[in-house]
C-alpha cells in the first residue's frame, strides 16, 4: 500500500538530535554454502536524514528497536534463482540486507500511524497443545529438548543429533503414526516423517533449513508415501496471510496475558553484532527466537 511504501527507517542514538546517519549491514558478495560473518560488513551511510516528516506527505519516521534474525535471510544472500525470485527479491551485493523488525514511530504525518512501538517451532507446538493435540518436538541440543518439555509443555521431545535412526525415534514417540507435521527442517527428517505419517495426514511446509545452503540437496526416498497414504502437503509463507494479523492478535494476546503461551528470546545487542548473530543462528547456536537489539526506546 502507499502507506507502507512511504515508510522511512532510521536508527537513533540520541533522540535530541535533529539529523542522523544510519548504520547498515551490507552484503559483500553473493554467498555459496553457509554464510560467514565475513560475507557481511557494517557501514555508516553517508546520507544525512532529518528527524521530521513533511506536512502533507503521509510519511512516517520510525526508530528501529529490534531486528529479527531468521534462517530465510541466508537464502537471499545467494545468487537469485527463478524459485527464490518468485518469493522475494534477492539481496544485492554492496547494498543493505532487508529484514523484519520492531520499530517505534517518532514522527508521523499519517493518521494510520501515531507515535507507538519466539522461534517458530516453540510457538507452533504450544498452539497445537492449546488445540488439544499430542505434541512431540525435535531439537538439536539437550538444553533445547529440556525447554520443549519443561517450559513449553510438549508431551515428548528428542535430540535428533543423538538419534542414530530417526525412523525408530519417531515410532517410539508416535506408535500409532503422525496426523500433522509442521515442516521446518527438510532432508532426512522429512524422509523419516513420511514413513510415519498416518493415512490422510497433513504436512504444512514452512521451511527446510537443512537444505538451504547445500550445493547438492538431499534426495528423498519416501515421497511415494504421499500417494499411498493420501498425504496433503502444502507450502506457505506468513506474508500470504498478513491481512489476518489482527485476527491472530485477538487469538494470541489473551493466551500470553494468561501465561498460557510462553516464548524464549535470544537477544544480542548492537547492530555490529548482527552478522555473528545471523551466522550463529544458521548453525543452531541460538536458544529461542534470535533477536538483535539495535536501540533503546
C-alpha positions as CSV (number, residue, x, y, z in Angstrom):
1,X,0.0,0.0,0.0
2,X,1.0,3.6,-0.3
3,X,1.2,3.9,3.5
4,X,3.9,1.2,3.7
5,X,5.9,2.4,0.6
6,X,6.4,5.8,2.3
7,X,8.0,4.5,5.5
8,X,11.4,5.7,6.3
9,X,13.5,3.7,8.8
10,X,16.2,5.2,11.0
11,X,18.4,4.1,13.9
12,X,18.9,6.7,16.5
13,X,21.5,7.1,19.3
14,X,20.3,10.4,20.6
15,X,16.6,11.4,20.5
16,X,17.6,15.1,20.9
17,X,19.5,15.3,17.7
18,X,17.8,16.7,14.6
19,X,19.7,14.6,12.0
20,X,21.1,11.1,11.9
21,X,23.2,8.7,9.8
22,X,22.1,5.1,9.7
23,X,24.3,2.1,10.3
24,X,23.7,-0.7,7.7
25,X,24.5,-4.3,7.3
26,X,25.9,-4.7,3.8
27,X,26.2,-7.9,1.7
28,X,29.8,-8.1,0.3
29,X,29.2,-10.7,-2.4
30,X,26.7,-13.5,-3.3
31,X,27.3,-16.4,-0.9
32,X,28.0,-20.0,-1.7
33,X,27.3,-22.6,1.0
34,X,26.6,-21.4,4.6
35,X,27.0,-17.6,5.1
36,X,30.0,-16.5,7.1
37,X,30.5,-13.3,9.1
38,X,33.0,-12.1,6.5
39,X,30.2,-12.1,3.9
40,X,28.7,-9.1,5.7
41,X,30.0,-5.8,6.8
42,X,28.8,-2.9,8.9
43,X,29.0,0.6,7.4
44,X,27.6,4.0,8.3
45,X,25.6,5.5,5.4
46,X,26.8,8.8,4.0
47,X,23.3,10.2,3.7
48,X,22.1,12.5,6.5
49,X,18.5,12.2,7.4
50,X,16.3,14.8,9.2
51,X,14.2,13.6,12.1
52,X,11.0,15.1,10.9
53,X,8.4,14.5,8.2
54,X,7.0,16.9,5.7
55,X,3.4,18.1,6.3
56,X,1.0,16.6,3.7
57,X,3.5,13.8,2.8
58,X,1.7,11.0,4.7
59,X,5.1,9.8,5.7
60,X,6.2,8.3,9.0
61,X,9.6,8.2,10.6
62,X,10.5,5.2,12.8
63,X,13.3,4.2,15.1
64,X,14.4,0.6,14.7
65,X,14.5,-1.1,18.1
66,X,14.8,-4.8,17.3
67,X,15.6,-6.8,14.2
68,X,14.7,-10.4,13.6
69,X,17.4,-12.9,12.6
70,X,15.8,-15.7,10.6
71,X,17.1,-18.6,8.5
72,X,15.5,-17.4,5.3
73,X,17.9,-14.4,5.2
74,X,20.6,-16.8,4.2
75,X,18.7,-17.8,1.1
76,X,18.6,-14.3,-0.3
77,X,22.3,-13.9,0.1
78,X,22.8,-16.4,-2.7
79,X,22.7,-15.5,-6.4
80,X,19.0,-15.4,-7.3
81,X,17.2,-18.3,-9.0
82,X,13.7,-18.3,-10.5
83,X,12.3,-20.1,-7.5
84,X,13.7,-17.7,-4.9
85,X,12.9,-14.6,-7.0
86,X,9.3,-15.7,-7.1
87,X,9.2,-15.4,-3.3
88,X,11.3,-12.3,-2.6
89,X,13.9,-10.2,-4.4
90,X,17.5,-11.4,-3.5
91,X,19.8,-9.1,-1.7
92,X,22.2,-7.1,-3.9
93,X,26.0,-7.2,-3.2
94,X,27.1,-3.8,-1.9
95,X,23.6,-2.9,-0.6
96,X,22.0,-3.3,2.8
97,X,20.2,-6.6,3.5
98,X,16.5,-6.3,4.3
99,X,14.5,-7.9,7.2
100,X,11.7,-7.6,9.7
101,X,11.8,-5.8,13.0
102,X,10.1,-3.8,15.7
103,X,10.1,-0.1,15.4
104,X,8.8,2.9,17.3
105,X,7.1,5.7,15.4
106,X,8.8,9.0,16.3
107,X,7.2,11.3,13.8
108,X,4.1,10.9,11.6
109,X,2.1,12.7,9.0
110,X,-0.1,9.6,8.5
111,X,-3.2,9.2,10.6
112,X,-2.8,5.4,10.4
113,X,0.5,5.5,12.3
114,X,0.7,7.6,15.5
115,X,3.8,7.9,17.8
116,X,3.6,3.9,19.5
117,X,6.0,0.9,19.1
118,X,9.9,-16.8,19.5
119,X,11.2,-19.1,17.4
120,X,8.6,-20.7,15.1
121,X,8.6,-24.3,16.4
122,X,8.2,-23.5,20.1
123,X,5.0,-21.5,19.3
124,X,3.6,-24.0,16.8
125,X,3.8,-26.7,19.4
126,X,2.1,-24.6,22.0
127,X,-0.6,-23.6,19.6
128,X,-1.2,-27.4,18.9
129,X,-1.3,-28.1,22.7
130,X,-3.9,-25.4,23.2
131,X,-6.0,-27.0,20.5
132,X,-5.8,-30.4,22.3
133,X,-3.1,-32.1,20.3
134,X,-0.5,-34.6,21.5
135,X,2.8,-32.8,20.6
136,X,6.3,-34.0,20.0
137,X,9.2,-31.8,19.1
138,X,12.8,-32.4,17.9
139,X,15.7,-30.1,18.7
140,X,19.5,-30.1,18.3
141,X,20.6,-29.9,21.9
142,X,19.8,-31.2,25.4
143,X,19.1,-27.7,26.5
144,X,16.5,-27.2,23.8
145,X,14.8,-30.5,24.4
146,X,14.5,-29.5,28.1
147,X,12.9,-26.3,27.1
148,X,10.3,-28.1,24.9
149,X,9.4,-30.5,27.7
150,X,9.6,-28.3,30.8
151,X,8.9,-24.7,29.6
152,X,6.6,-25.2,26.6
153,X,4.8,-28.2,27.8
154,X,5.4,-30.6,24.9
155,X,4.3,-34.2,25.5
156,X,7.6,-35.6,24.3
157,X,10.8,-34.4,22.6
158,X,14.1,-35.8,21.4
159,X,17.6,-34.6,20.3
160,X,17.8,-35.5,16.6
161,X,21.7,-35.2,16.8
162,X,21.8,-38.1,19.3
163,X,19.4,-40.4,17.4
164,X,21.1,-43.0,15.2
165,X,17.8,-43.8,13.5
166,X,15.2,-41.1,13.1
167,X,12.6,-43.6,11.9
168,X,12.9,-45.5,15.2
169,X,12.8,-42.3,17.2
170,X,9.5,-41.3,15.5
171,X,8.0,-44.7,16.0
172,X,8.9,-44.5,19.7
173,X,7.2,-41.2,20.1
174,X,4.3,-41.9,17.7
175,X,3.5,-45.6,17.9
176,X,0.2,-45.0,16.1
177,X,1.7,-42.6,13.5
178,X,1.6,-38.9,12.9
179,X,-1.5,-36.9,11.9
180,X,0.0,-33.5,11.5
181,X,3.6,-32.5,10.8
182,X,4.9,-28.9,10.8
183,X,7.9,-29.0,8.4
184,X,10.8,-26.6,9.1
185,X,13.8,-28.9,8.6
186,X,13.7,-31.0,5.5
187,X,16.1,-33.6,4.4
188,X,16.4,-36.8,6.4
189,X,13.9,-35.6,9.0
190,X,11.2,-35.2,6.4
191,X,12.1,-38.5,4.8
192,X,11.6,-40.3,8.2
193,X,8.4,-38.4,8.9
194,X,6.9,-39.6,5.6
195,X,7.3,-43.2,6.7
196,X,5.4,-42.4,9.9
197,X,2.6,-40.3,8.6
198,X,-0.9,-41.7,9.0
199,X,-3.4,-42.0,6.1
200,X,-4.8,-38.6,5.2
201,X,-2.2,-36.9,7.3
202,X,-1.3,-33.3,6.7
203,X,2.1,-31.6,6.3
204,X,2.4,-27.8,6.5
205,X,5.7,-26.8,4.9
206,X,7.1,-23.6,6.5
207,X,10.8,-24.1,5.8
208,X,13.6,-26.6,5.1
209,X,16.6,-25.1,6.9
210,X,18.8,-28.2,6.5
211,X,18.7,-27.8,2.7
212,X,19.2,-24.0,2.1
213,X,22.9,-23.9,1.8
214,X,23.7,-27.3,0.3
215,X,25.2,-27.3,-3.2
216,X,23.5,-30.7,-3.8
217,X,20.3,-31.1,-1.8
218,X,19.3,-34.4,-0.1
219,X,17.2,-36.7,-2.2
220,X,14.1,-38.1,-0.5
221,X,13.4,-41.8,-0.7
222,X,9.9,-41.9,0.7
223,X,7.9,-39.4,-1.4
224,X,5.7,-42.3,-2.8
225,X,4.1,-42.4,0.7
226,X,2.4,-39.1,-0.2
227,X,0.4,-41.2,-2.7
228,X,-0.1,-44.4,-0.7
229,X,-1.3,-42.5,2.4
230,X,-3.1,-39.7,0.6
231,X,-1.0,-37.2,2.5
232,X,-1.8,-33.5,2.0
233,X,1.5,-31.5,1.8
234,X,1.4,-27.7,1.2
235,X,4.0,-24.9,1.5
236,X,3.1,-21.5,2.8
237,X,4.6,-18.1,3.7
238,X,3.4,-15.9,6.5
239,X,3.2,-13.0,4.0
240,X,0.3,-14.7,2.3
241,X,-1.8,-14.2,5.5
242,X,-0.7,-10.7,6.6
243,X,-4.3,-9.5,6.3
244,X,-5.2,-11.8,9.1
245,X,-2.7,-10.4,11.5
246,X,-5.3,-8.5,13.6
247,X,-7.3,-11.8,14.0
248,X,-4.1,-13.5,15.0
249,X,-3.5,-10.9,17.7
250,X,-7.0,-11.4,19.0
251,X,-6.3,-15.1,19.3
252,X,-2.8,-15.0,20.8
253,X,-2.7,-12.0,23.2
254,X,-5.2,-13.4,25.8
255,X,-3.1,-16.6,26.0
256,X,0.1,-14.5,26.6
257,X,-1.6,-12.4,29.3
258,X,-2.9,-15.6,31.0
259,X,0.7,-17.1,30.8
260,X,-0.7,-20.0,28.8
261,X,1.7,-19.2,25.9
262,X,5.4,-18.9,26.6
263,X,8.3,-17.8,24.5
264,X,12.1,-17.6,24.8
265,X,14.2,-14.9,23.1
266,X,17.9,-15.0,22.5
267,X,18.8,-11.3,22.4
268,X,22.1,-9.9,21.0
269,X,22.8,-6.2,21.5
270,X,24.2,-3.9,18.9
271,X,24.0,-3.8,15.1
272,X,27.7,-4.5,14.9
273,X,27.0,-8.0,16.3
274,X,24.3,-8.7,13.7
275,X,26.5,-10.8,11.3
276,X,27.6,-13.0,14.2
277,X,24.1,-13.5,15.4
278,X,22.8,-14.4,12.0
279,X,25.6,-16.9,11.3
280,X,25.2,-18.4,14.7
281,X,21.5,-18.9,14.1
282,X,22.3,-20.9,10.9
283,X,24.5,-23.2,13.0
284,X,21.8,-23.7,15.6
285,X,23.6,-21.7,18.3
286,X,20.6,-19.7,19.4
287,X,18.2,-20.8,22.1
288,X,14.7,-19.4,21.3
289,X,13.9,-16.6,18.9
290,X,17.1,-14.8,17.7
291,X,16.6,-11.1,18.1
292,X,19.1,-8.2,17.5
293,X,18.5,-5.2,19.7
294,X,19.8,-2.1,17.9
295,X,18.5,0.8,20.0
296,X,16.8,1.7,23.3
297,X,13.3,3.1,23.3
